[in-house]
Amino acid sequence: MLFDQCELERSHAVIFYGHHLRYEVLKPIRRPLGQVWIFAADESPVHYNFDGDEWSDDNWR
């Protein structure tokens, strides 16, 4: 596993930590044909608010 963005286009798969992922970060990234993108998170995205920094439901705090 690497954390170097220089290797992004040559990687077979890319794991994103989705909790803090913003569209502005993904927009300029070119995804090569056949590259697998994996969304990783501690909780399902439905439990976070729109900004991604707080729980959307008080029961999940």
Summary of the structure (lengths in Angstrom):
residues: 61
radius of gyration: 13.8
end to end distance: 31.0
largest distance: 41.5
contacts: 93
relative contact order: 0.21
helix: 31%
strand: 20%
